[in-house]
Amino acid sequence: MNQELVEKVTRLILEKMQEGNSRMDESVGGNEPKVKIWDHRNPAAESKNDLTYIPEAPLSSEGAAVKIWNHANPAKPASEQSCTSKKKSPNETRTEINRDPGSSSHSAKRTTEEGVDHPFDADELMHLKSKTPARIGIGRAGTRPKTSTLLKFRYDHAAAVDAVYGVVNKELLKELDLFTVNTRVEDKDVYIRRPDYGRRLSDEAIQEIQKKCKKSPTVQIIVSDGLSSKAIDENLEDVYLSLQQSLKTLELDTGTPFYIEKGRVAVMDDVGEILSPKVIVLLIGERPGLVSAESMSAYLCYEPRKGTIEADRMVISNIHKGGIPPVEAGAYLGTVIQKILKYEASGVALVQKEE
């Protein structure tokens, strides 16, 4: 990653955030609402400004949208399967379902191959599938999932397992000048069964941190693989460089960063006891799911110590290429840290003080 490019992008993001905050301050007290409701039935229409959206024309029994699938006879015309009172002729219904494969969108053909056979509205189904990575409209073969669906599920599950049991690239840690310490966990099986071991640093780690790290910094950055080594490999460089640039722009004093192998979120309490920073930022791999196995979280806490409760921590999650862009996340973390230092609080306490 080009460090100059990261610095340039981070600077632009910070400027945009400041402009956005200024516009927000100017609009406070105005009549323009802050919440806009998206009309999912008409995406091209402008968003409604009312907090409570009431459709212009209420649904009638003749226009009901629920259709009943006839599992005994899937080829049966949709007009006979519909729970609506509005009847369609067989020819009209058949034309709607069996769309011309040579049409410009080819939606019906693609949906039949990839998911539900003979969908009532292929274009709408494809539209919904484009809005979420969740497994919707996957169809089935009899009572079982289709082969392609099952293979994709097994692939995603294997990726999640690999993320948990994988090891972070040592070259990446070396490039970012992060030395490594360990928790009280000896292997991954113990790490999964005993989360409490991952919350405590080993005696050797405590000694090494005391020896190598700067004491009482304003901001202390630490990194851990957590439950996804893949998240660190894919996102750490961009987030870390962007965060450093953000802290530099804000002129905040930073400590000596390091990497904790097999760590849990609460390990920041042990680090707080040893180094006494004002704010700790922990970049850690999230528990992988079947949608993404490379998502990273950034936990922040004001003066964490032993006995810190979870309500005092705050988190920016879903940092990956399909969620919050890593460079943008790093820049945003700098503004959150600035707010924590201003109010001398984090988590629920920060929200209460802001009110």
Sequence and secondary structure as in RCSB ss.txt:
>XXXX:A:sequence
MNQELVEKVTRLILEKMQEGNSRMDESVGGNEPKVKIWDHRNPAAESKNDLTYIPEAPLSSEGAAVKIWNHANPA
KPASEQSCTSKKKSPNETRTEINRDPGSSSHSAKRTTEEGVDHPFDADELMHLKSKTPARIGIGRAGTRPKTSTL
LKFRYDHAAAVDAVYGVVNKELLKELDLFTVNTRVEDKDVYIRRPDYGRRLSDEAIQEIQKKCKKSPTVQIIVSD
GLSSKAIDENLEDVYLSLQQSLKTLELDTGTPFYIEKGRVAVMDDVGEILSPKVIVLLIGERPGLVSAESMSAYL
CYEPRKGTIEADRMVISNIHKGGIPPVEAGAYLGTVIQKILKYEASGVALVQKEE
>XXXX:A:secstr
  HHHHHHHHHHHHHHHHHHHHHHHHHTTSSS S  B  TT TTS  B SSS   SS   GGG   B   TT TT
S HHHHB SS    HHHHHHHHS  TTSSS HHHHHHHHS SS S HHHHHHHHHT  S  S   BTTB  HHHH
HHHHHHHHHHHHHHH    HHHHHHTT EEEEBS  SHHHHHH HHHHTSB HHHHHHHHHHS SS SEEEEEE 
TT HHHHHHHHHHHHHHHHHHHHHTT  B   EEEET  TTHHHHHHHHH  SEEEEEEE    SS S  EEEEE
EES  TT  GGGEEEEEEESTTSB HHHHHHHHHHHHHHHHHHT  THHHHHHH 
